[in-house]
Amino acid sequence: NGLLVVSPGLDFGSRDSFAVFLTAGCPDSGLSLLKDDVQFFKQMQQVYDSIWLPHDDTAGHVLRGTLRHIRTRMASIAPGASVPGTVLGFSGPRPQLVFRDGSTRILYQVRFQNVGPIIDESGREVDRFGFSTPGRNAATATLGSPNPVWPVDPGVLGDPHIHTMDGGQYTLLREGSFLLWRFGLPQPHVEWQIFAHYAGRQSFTKGLLLVDTSGSEPSSMEITSEHCEWQTQSSSKKWSPVNSEAPEVLLSNPSSRMKLVGNQRKDVKKIQLFIADEKDPVATLKVMCRQGHHINLKLHMENQKWASFVSGELKGQKGQKQMPTGKTSMLQLVTSEDKDFEVKKTWAQLGGSSHAQQYLQNLDEHPNKLMFSQMCNPQAQADARALCQKHLGTVGHSSYLEECVYDVCVGGGEVSAEMAAEM
């Protein structure tokens, strides 16, 4: 797909740190990336990708600063120009192989070919048997074969972009309330439902409702982007705020319980869902809420033995298309209307509060959405891409980048890029 350009000596003296670029053109031999950066990139014409390899932790900090400087300088000289790239975390000996995840495009390092270990972008070792590589060792070269894929937690980000348990990715085109996730276990009887409400001109997630019908009386938890405060409702039918940042059991039934865990930031909470006699949770829900903006969430299934009891948007659908990889653009985002998961009941009928229902109804009352092409001209897209690359950094090649560009461009602003990066 391009030419390979190697630039050594990037940590100011040592030739042990270097960058590898995949480019459209080749700069003259002897040009310095540090001293002749404008001419260097002008002769490369276009950078498709770059991998930066430090020889120690200190060099890693230097390379990250260099890449930020180059991106800022190129943006001021050639608006819309991008310098994609990833600075690998130092993990010891130089890796023999580097590959991008076949789905998320995140980089992994293989220290010794065929043997491992496999190291992620930040320098942490991962289980080489955790990749989805049927019949093949994830530590072997992948030329001519699909790259290994590391299972990603399902979730909802931005406008909303749905990431499913089966690896599907799509952007929802409808507003309203949807069954996001359901867990139904016959014995002992456990039933949890998570509903999401998408509203506003951009249809970002504005409300989240957890309903536990395992016991004789249903109980609920909810959060909206109005105040970003969790509320619980038990058998007394009264709603009460969750103020504690310490571990706390929020809802409890004979066969199940929901627990707030850890001392998280005010805008981020993790909730674990337990079956009564199980030591480990079935799932952990991570929710980020910015007041006046929207909600992002991810759901981690602790053990795949529970996957067969799951349904809803996050489960995914057989045959659900994945987002195109490689030459991806936000205009290629796979879309869906999820009519199978839309619920016609009101928020209060589902188990939510009347106050939240009124808030969400007010957001629903607005003119039809503008088409993407009406809102984002080429310059606006370029500006959004630069902003997203600044925040997303090492995942700047994943589908999350294109989703971020879309969200920023349709009015989500820099806060949508910040929230996507933090999730």
Sequence and secondary structure as in RCSB ss.txt:
>XXXX:A:sequence
NGLLVVSPGLDFGSRDSFAVFLTAGCPDSGLSLLKDDVQFFKQMQQVYDSIWLPHDDTAGHVLRGTLRHIRTRMA
SIAPGASVPGTVLGFSGPRPQLVFRDGSTRILYQVRFQNVGPIIDESGREVDRFGFSTPGRNAATATLGSPNPVW
PVDPGVLGDPHIHTMDGGQYTLLREGSFLLWRFGLPQPHVEWQIFAHYAGRQSFTKGLLLVDTSGSEPSSMEITS
EHCEWQTQSSSKKWSPVNSEAPEVLLSNPSSRMKLVGNQRKDVKKIQLFIADEKDPVATLKVMCRQGHHINLKLH
MENQKWASFVSGELKGQKGQKQMPTGKTSMLQLVTSEDKDFEVKKTWAQLGGSSHAQQYLQNLDEHPNKLMFSQM
CNPQAQADARALCQKHLGTVGHSSYLEECVYDVCVGGGEVSAEMAAEM
>XXXX:A:secstr
  EEEEEE TTTS SS EEEEEESS   TT  TTTSHHHHHHHH  EEEEEEE SSHHHHHHHHHHHHHHHHHHH
HHSTT     EE    SS  SEEEE TTT  EEEESSTTT  EEETTS EE TTSS  TTS TTS  TTS     
    EEETTTEEE TTS EEEE   EEEEEEEEEETTTTEEEEEEEEEETTTTEEEEEEEEE SSSS EEEEEET
TT   EEE TT  EEE    S EEEEEETTEEEEEES   TTEEEEEEEETT SS SEEEEEEE TTS EEEEEE
ES GGGGGGEESGGG  TT      SS  GGG  EE  GGGEE S HHHHT  HHHHHHHHHHH S     HHHH
  HHHHHHHHHHHHHHHGGGTTSHHHHHHHHHIIIIIHHHHHHHHHH 
